[in-house]
Amino acid sequence: MLITLWSVKGGSGVSVVAAGLAALLARGSTDGALLVDLGGDQPALLGIASPGGPGVSDWLAAPHGDRAALRRLEVEAGPSLALLPAGNADRWPPARAGDLVESLGADRRAVVVDGALGSAPVPQLAAADVSLLVVRPCYLALRRAVGAGVRADGVVLVEEPGRSLDAVDVSRALGLPVVCSVETEPAVARAVDAGLLTSRLPRSFARSLQAIA
């Protein structure tokens, strides 16, 4: 299963949702899970040392590279959880993005892609088994998503206290079902700040993510 999480606006919560989902899937699978970091923030978020070597972007930038080469770039990120770090390259041949989708799609593990993109998007990953847009109930974020013509299978809504928009409003605005609602809560922020999100996944956060897993 290849699940890609996207955003069209910074600070939407994609990286946190991706890390939490990957940790949850790793717990429930005998094969474990793989978290693919396209934005570069996952090591800090997971509380592990930032890999100094190459990552997925460097694999993409190479003229050739197979699944074995891609797996050699992985680092341990938690119990039954591997991380494919972002790497250092910011340009690659467009055709290589298709190779990445093929390689990740053939993996026996559950694969979660943190699509909080840096300077080089990989739009082919929108064709994942499940492609989800992560948004907050914010008019500007919804306006940008509609303007960008985002294609996705559904929405992960990161709820915030005091917002006037709800899941029904978000679904109507985007023309997509809200498949998961995640509340903004202090327990998640504390786990992230302590680098313990994967080892001490807050229960309410995990329950919300079960709708995707």
Secondary structure per residue as TSV (DSSP state, phi and psi in degrees):
chain	resnum	aa	ss	phi	psi
A	1	M	-	360.0	125.8
A	2	L	E	-112.8	115.2
A	3	I	E	-116.1	123.9
A	4	T	E	-111.9	131.4
A	5	L	E	-111.7	129.2
A	6	W	E	-122.7	168.3
A	7	S	-	-149.1	161.5
A	8	V	S	-116.4	2.9
A	9	K	S	-148.2	134.2
A	10	G	T	-61.0	150.5
A	11	G	T	78.1	19.3
A	12	S	S	-80.1	-18.6
A	13	G	S	101.2	14.3
A	14	V	H	-59.8	-47.5
A	15	S	H	-63.7	-41.1
A	16	V	H	-67.5	-44.1
A	17	V	H	-62.9	-42.4
A	18	A	H	-62.4	-44.9
A	19	A	H	-64.1	-43.8
A	20	G	H	-63.7	-42.4
A	21	L	H	-65.0	-43.1
A	22	A	H	-62.4	-41.1
A	23	A	H	-64.9	-39.7
A	24	L	H	-65.8	-43.0
A	25	L	H	-67.0	-34.5
A	26	A	H	-64.2	-36.5
A	27	R	H	-67.8	-34.9
A	28	G	T	-97.1	9.5
A	29	S	-	-126.1	136.8
A	30	T	S	-70.5	-23.4
A	31	D	S	-89.4	-9.8
A	32	G	-	83.1	-167.1
A	33	A	E	-142.2	157.1
A	34	L	E	-122.4	130.4
A	35	L	E	-109.0	119.9
A	36	V	E	-101.6	122.4
A	37	D	E	-101.7	106.1
A	38	L	S	-94.2	-15.8
A	39	G	S	-96.9	-23.9
A	40	G	S	95.7	1.7
A	41	D	-	-98.4	-8.1
A	42	Q	H	-63.4	-41.8
A	43	P	H	-56.3	-46.0
A	44	A	H	-65.0	-38.5
A	45	L	H	-67.6	-36.4
A	46	L	H	-86.9	-8.1
A	47	G	T	76.9	30.0
A	48	I	-	-117.6	161.3
A	49	A	-	-63.7	140.8
A	50	S	-	-70.5	121.4
A	51	P	-	-61.2	131.7
A	52	G	-	-88.9	-9.5
A	53	G	S	-93.7	-161.9
A	54	P	-	-72.0	163.5
A	55	G	-	-143.4	-157.7
A	56	V	H	-62.6	-35.2
A	57	S	H	-67.0	-34.4
A	58	D	H	-70.2	-36.2
A	59	W	H	-62.4	-41.3
A	60	L	H	-65.8	-36.7
A	61	A	H	-74.0	-21.8
A	62	A	S	-71.3	143.3
A	63	P	S	-64.6	-26.8
A	64	H	-	-139.4	152.3
A	65	G	-	177.2	133.2
A	66	D	-	-108.6	-176.2
A	67	R	H	-62.3	-36.3
A	68	A	H	-63.3	-41.6
A	69	A	H	-65.4	-37.4
A	70	L	H	-66.5	-40.3
A	71	R	H	-67.2	-30.7
A	72	R	T	-66.8	-15.3
A	73	L	T	-85.7	-9.6
A	74	E	-	-71.3	150.5
A	75	V	E	-127.7	154.2
A	76	E	E	-72.3	134.3
A	77	A	E	-125.9	-4.0
A	78	G	E	162.6	-179.8
A	79	P	T	-58.2	117.0
A	80	S	T	60.5	18.3
A	81	L	E	-120.8	126.4
A	82	A	E	-111.4	149.8
A	83	L	E	-117.7	130.3
A	84	L	E	-99.7	102.7
A	85	P	-	-69.2	164.4
A	86	A	-	-68.1	-40.3
A	87	G	-	86.3	-164.8
A	88	N	S	-119.8	-17.7
A	89	A	-	-76.6	148.6
A	90	D	-	-124.1	8.2
A	91	R	-	-141.3	143.5
A	92	W	-	-158.2	158.8
A	93	P	-	-63.0	135.4
A	94	P	H	-54.0	-35.2
A	95	A	H	-63.8	-25.9
A	96	R	H	-68.6	-25.1
A	97	A	H	-63.0	-37.1
A	98	G	H	-64.0	-36.2
A	99	D	H	-63.2	-37.8
A	100	L	H	-65.4	-45.5
A	101	V	H	-60.2	-42.8
A	102	E	H	-63.3	-43.3
A	103	S	H	-66.7	-44.4
A	104	L	H	-68.9	-37.6
A	105	G	H	-66.9	-24.8
A	106	A	T	-87.4	-4.1
A	107	D	-	-71.2	137.8
A	108	R	S	-73.4	-22.3
A	109	R	S	-78.8	162.5
A	110	A	E	-70.5	129.7
A	111	V	E	-117.3	124.4
A	112	V	E	-116.2	125.8
A	113	V	E	-104.3	121.3
A	114	D	E	-83.0	99.2
A	115	G	E	-91.9	27.0
A	116	A	-	-71.2	83.5
A	117	L	-	-70.9	147.0
A	118	G	-	-87.7	-130.7
A	119	S	S	-86.9	-8.1
A	120	A	S	-132.0	91.0
A	121	P	-	-65.0	156.5
A	122	V	-	-122.4	77.3
A	123	P	G	-61.7	-22.1
A	124	Q	G	-61.1	-24.2
A	125	L	G	-70.7	-10.0
A	126	A	G	-66.6	-15.9
A	127	A	G	-91.3	21.2
A	128	A	S	-65.1	169.6
A	129	D	S	-54.5	-42.6
A	130	V	E	-135.3	124.2
A	131	S	E	-119.8	118.3
A	132	L	E	-123.5	134.7
A	133	L	E	-92.8	126.3
A	134	V	E	-99.5	122.0
A	135	V	E	-138.7	157.4
A	136	R	-	-99.4	157.5
A	137	P	S	-74.5	61.7
A	138	C	-	-117.0	130.0
A	139	Y	H	-57.8	-42.2
A	140	L	H	-64.4	-41.0
A	141	A	H	-65.8	-42.7
A	142	L	H	-66.2	-40.7
A	143	R	H	-61.1	-41.9
A	144	R	H	-67.1	-40.3
A	145	A	H	-64.2	-42.9
A	146	V	H	-64.3	-42.8
A	147	G	H	-65.4	-30.8
A	148	A	H	-81.2	-10.9
A	149	G	T	62.5	41.4
A	150	V	-	-62.1	133.0
A	151	R	-	-103.5	127.0
A	152	A	-	-155.2	166.1
A	153	D	S	-86.8	-20.9
A	154	G	E	-178.2	-174.8
A	155	V	E	-125.1	137.7
A	156	V	E	-102.6	116.7
A	157	L	E	-98.1	120.4
A	158	V	E	-93.8	101.5
A	159	E	E	-74.8	147.6
A	160	E	-	-133.3	138.3
A	161	P	T	-62.7	142.2
A	162	G	T	88.1	-5.6
A	163	R	-	-77.1	143.4
A	164	S	S	-85.6	-17.4
A	165	L	-	-90.6	143.2
A	166	D	-	-121.8	-173.2
A	167	A	H	-61.6	-36.1
A	168	V	H	-64.7	-43.5
A	169	D	H	-62.0	-43.6
A	170	V	H	-64.0	-44.7
A	171	S	H	-62.2	-43.1
A	172	R	H	-66.2	-41.0
A	173	A	H	-64.4	-39.6
A	174	L	H	-95.4	-14.6
A	175	G	T	67.5	30.0
A	176	L	S	-134.1	149.4
A	177	P	-	-74.7	142.7
A	178	V	E	-85.2	107.7
A	179	V	E	-90.0	-15.2
A	180	C	E	-157.9	133.8
A	181	S	E	-117.1	127.1
A	182	V	E	-117.8	124.5
A	183	E	E	-81.2	141.6
A	184	T	-	-75.3	117.2
A	185	E	-	-138.4	148.7
A	186	P	H	-60.2	-32.6
A	187	A	H	-61.4	-37.9
A	188	V	H	-68.4	-44.2
A	189	A	H	-61.2	-40.9
A	190	R	H	-65.4	-40.9
A	191	A	H	-64.6	-39.8
A	192	V	H	-65.4	-46.9
A	193	D	H	-61.9	-32.0
A	194	A	T	-89.1	-3.8
A	195	G	T	69.4	29.8
A	196	L	-	-118.2	17.9
A	197	L	T	-61.2	-41.3
A	198	T	T	-79.2	-31.0
A	199	S	T	-87.6	-25.7
A	200	R	S	-132.7	63.4
A	201	L	-	-65.1	119.0
A	202	P	-	-55.7	137.6
A	203	R	H	-61.5	-43.2
A	204	S	H	-65.9	-35.8
A	205	F	H	-64.7	-45.4
A	206	A	H	-62.5	-40.3
A	207	R	H	-63.1	-39.8
A	208	S	H	-63.9	-40.5
A	209	L	H	-74.4	-14.7
A	210	Q	T	-59.0	-25.2
A	211	A	T	-65.1	-25.4
A	212	I	T	-92.5	-43.5
A	213	A	-	-64.8	360.0
